[in-house]
């Protein structure tokens, strides 16, 4: 790319420059984007109408100031339209985003999702792998449970009908967003796209659950879900940033139900913290499911996460009821499933 600075005065300002100026006009002159402005900006980005230098500036200005609920809602609406995501509510009961990867513990939430799937709840999980070699990503561990990830919307529909669970990577339903996520090693930071993808809900399921890492993002997700008129959504500070309850800690779940915002604290399940495993071996997922290995941290993480989802879904009226139902699901699971296989 060649820049001709001396010609700049003679050329018309690029249409996208407006959005960079709104965000970057100094401490007193800058302001957040409105929902409509955010929609228009993301629409231009996803249509390939911005230059790389503009995209980089926009992403980092957004990163510095952090997204407002209005901006997030605008971004999500633009992404849904650009990616041709067709609403098909009947296909999915629970939308579950998985973009962080796990570093300290194994992705026990995957067994929570499968526990729900085994009890008739259709769970659609979407995510992405990242550049980090020290993180365990959902797509990579499915094979340890004998499961195949999906590579298309059509395959996902088939998997949801056959096994009530499907995992589809972002690159297969919104490749442009995936390319922007892949810029992280170049920019050195996450961008707003890491936030908006959690809210995508590609099939427009009535129920959506998300995990975040920074607590400050929890109410932003909650309020964005309300702006998007998402009927039911829950967001929690998940273990490692994934949608997973850490049984050693209190867990604040911020949700929206038909426009009403609710905050609910789920207390820790243990008085003392557990020591994390030295090595993460994904094969443990299958062993725990089959009951060949006992691990109270893992089992309470699985049951505790499922309980939050069950309460969100309206399958239980109280935390205690939700926990008892999740426990009954766990104790009654078919241990012959998810035996895994070696490549």
N, C-alpha and C positions, 0 to 999 in steps of 0.2 A: 504494500500500500504506500503510495507517495502522497505527501501532504504539501500543498502549495499555499503557504500562509499568505503570500502577497496578493493572491487572487480572492482571498476570503471576503474582502469588503465589497467585491463586485458580484458575489453570488448570493442567492436567496438563502435565508436561514433554513436549515433542515427542520422538518416538522417535529422530529423527536427532541430537538434542542429545548423546546418548551418545558418538557418534563425534567430534564437535567437541571435547568435553571430554577424551577420551582423548589427542587430539593437542595440545590447547592449554593443558593444566593446568600451565604453568610449566616451568622447566628441570628440576626434580626430580620433578614429578608427572606429566609427560607421558611417553608411550611410543608406539612404533609400533603400528599395528593388526596383529592376527593375520590370517592369510589368510582365515579365516572372517569376521572383522569387516569386512575390506576388501571381501569379496564382498557382504556384507549392505548395507554403505554404498553401494557402486556400484549395487547392485540397486535401492535406494530412489531414488537419483538418476535412474536411467534409467527408472524407473516414474513419474517426475514427483511423487514424494512428499515432496520437500523444497522449502523456500521459497528464493527467490533469495538472500536474505541468508545463509542456511545454506550454500548451494552456494558462494558467494564465500568465506566463512570457511573452509570445508573445503578448497577448492582451494588457497588461499594458505597455510594451515597445512601442507598436504602439500608445497607448493613450497619452503617455508622449510627443512623438515627433510629433504626428498628421500625418494623412495620406497625401501622395502626390497624384496627379491625376493618376499617373502611377500605384501606389499601389492599389488605388480604382478600377481602370479599371481591373487590374489583379484579384482582389478579386471577382468582379462582374462576370467576365467570368467564373471563377472556380465555383461559386455558381450556375450560370445558367446551367452549364453542370452537376454538381453533383445533382441538384434538378430536372433534366430531364424537364426543362422548354422548351416546344416546341413552336416555333414561330407560331403565328396564328393572323397575323396583321388584317385580315378582321374582327375579333371579336371585337376589341377595337379601338376606335378613340383616347381616351386620358387616359394615365396611370397616376394615382394619388396616391401618397404614403401618409400614415397617421400613423405615429409611435410615435408622441410626446405626444398626449393627451393635453387637455386644462385645465388651472388652473384659469386664470383671467376672461376669457369670455367663453361663450358657443361655440361649434363648428359650427359657422355660415357657414363655408366653405362647410359643408355637404349640405346645401340648395343651395349653388352655383353649386355644382356638380349635384344635382337633377334638377336644373333649366336648365342646359345644356342637361341632359338626356331627359327632357320633350320637348326639341327642336331638337330631333333626333341625338344627339351626344352620342355615347356609351362610358360611363365612367366606367373604372375598378379601384376600390380603394382597396389597400392592406395595411395592418397594423398589429399592435399587441397591446394588452393591456399591461399595466405595473403594477409594484408592488405598485405604488403610490396611496394611498387612496384619496388624495386631487386633483386628476386629472380626467377629464371626457374623456373617450375613445370612439372613433367612434362606435366600435362594440356594446357598451353598450347602446348607445342612439338611434340606429336604430329602436328599438321597440317603441320608443315614436312617431315615424313617421309611425308606422304600417308596417315597413319593416323587412324582415328577412335577416340576414347575411348568406352568403354561407358557406358550410363546405367541398366543394370539387371543383375541376376544372370543372367537368361536370355540377354541379349545377350552377356555375358561368356562364358557357356558356349559359345555359338555361335562367338565369336571364337577361343576357345582351341582348338576343334576345327578351325577353318578355317586359322588362322595361327599357332597355338601361342603367341600373346601377347595379353593383354588388360589394359587399364588401366581401373580403376573407382574413381571418387571415393567417399570415405567417406560423403558425403551421400546416396548412392544405396543404401547397404546398412546404414548405422547413423546416421540423421539426427540423433538426439539427441546422440551423441558429436560430430558435426560442429558442432552448435550451441554446444557447450561450447568447442570449439576456436576458434570465432568470437568468443568473449569476450576473446580476447587483447588487442585494442586497448582494451577497457574496463579490464582488470586491469593491463595494462602488462607482464605476464609470461606465459610459457608455464605450463601447468598439467600435472598428472600425466597428463591425457588425451593430451598430445603424446607421452608415453612409452608408454602402454598400447596406443595404436593401432598402433604398430610391431610389437607382439606378437600382434595379433588373429588373423592367419592364417585368414581367413574360411572357406576350404575345407578346413582341417585338413590341408594338404599335409605330407608327411613331411619336407620340406626347407624351411627358412626362412632368409632372409638379411636382415640389418638394418644400417643405418648410424646412428651417433650422432655428436654433435658434442663433448660433454664426455666425456673419457676415463673419468671416474668412473662413468659409466653403463654402460660396457662389461661389467664383471663382474656388475652388477645384472641386465642383460638376459640374460646367460649363465645365471645362477642361476635367474632367473624361468622361462626356457625349460625348465630341468631340472625345476622344480617343476610346470610344466604338462605334463610328460612328453612334450615335443616330441622326436621321435626324433633329428632332426638339425637343428641351428641354428648359425648363425655371426653374430657381431656384430663390427664394426670401426669405428674412428674414421674415418668417411668424409669425403671432401672436401666441406666446407660442411655436413656433417651428413647427407649422402645416402650411399647404399650404393655408394661409389665409391672405388677405391684411387688415391691420389695417387702417381704414379710417382717423384716427387722425394723421397719420404720413406719411412722404414721404416713398415710397417703391421702392427700386432699384431692378429691375429684370435683372438678368444676364442670357442670353440665348445662344443657339447655333442653327444655321439654316444651314444645309448642310455644316458643317465644319467652318462656319463663326461665330465668337464670337461677341455678341452684348450686350451692357449695356444700359439700359433704365430706367430713373427715372419717376415713376408715383407719382405726387404730392399728398399731403394730401388733403382729401375732406372736412375737417373742420379746421377752424382757431384755435379753442379751443378744448382741450381734454375733452372727456366725463368721468364722474365718473363711475367706474366699478360697476356692481351689487354686492350686499353683498353676495347673495346666487345664485349659479348656478342651475337652475331648467330646466332640459332638455325638459320638457313639453312645454317650451316657443317656441321651434323650430316649433312645429306644429301650435301653436297659431299665430306666426309671418307669417308662410306660408299661413294660412287661412285668414289672415288680421283681426283677432280678437284682436290683440294687435299691437300697432304701436311703433316702436323703431328705431330712425333714425340711431343710431350707427350700429345696427344689419343689417338693410336694406342696408346701404351703404357698409358694409363689404361684404354682399352677392353679391350685384351688382358689387362692385369694384373687388372682387376676380374673378367673372365670366368674367368680362371685360378683365382681364389679360389673362385668359384661351382662350377667343375668339380671342384675337390678336395673341396669340401663334398659334392657330389653323388656322390662315389665314382667319378668317371670317370677319375681319375688317382691314383696312389699317392704321388707326391712333388710338391713345388712345381715342379721342373724339368719333369716330365711334364705337369703341368697347364698350365704356361706354353707348352710346345711344342704341346699340343693346341689351346689358345686361339689361338696364332699360326697354326696350320694352318687353323683355322676362319676366321680373319680373311683369310688369303691366298686361301682358296678361296671366299670369300663371293660371292654373286650381286650384282654391282655395279649391275645394272639395277633392283634393288629400291629402295624408299624414295626415289623421285625427288622427292617432295614436290610441293606445289602452292601457288599463290598464291590467297589469298582474293579 
